[in-house]
Amino acid sequence: MLILGFFLFVSSILDFILNLVGLSLYGYDLIDRQGFLVGLVFKLLCLTAGLTMVYFVQNVRK
């Protein structure tokens, strides 16, 4: 679960950065074709879900 959360967080951050220069990751490229707002909302949801997973896994281990 920690790896999945970290992957969601890192991939969404990376795609935000790549979008600044006009590039996109393949998986997010399919979502970006649906429109800017849909892509933005999806990436924000992935970012939030990833952070939430990492946070909860870290707190459960304590």
Buried (B, 14 or more C-beta within 10 A) or exposed (E): EEEEBBEBBEBBBBBBEBBEEEEBBEEBEEBBEEEEEEBBEBBEEBBEBBBEBBEEBEEEEE
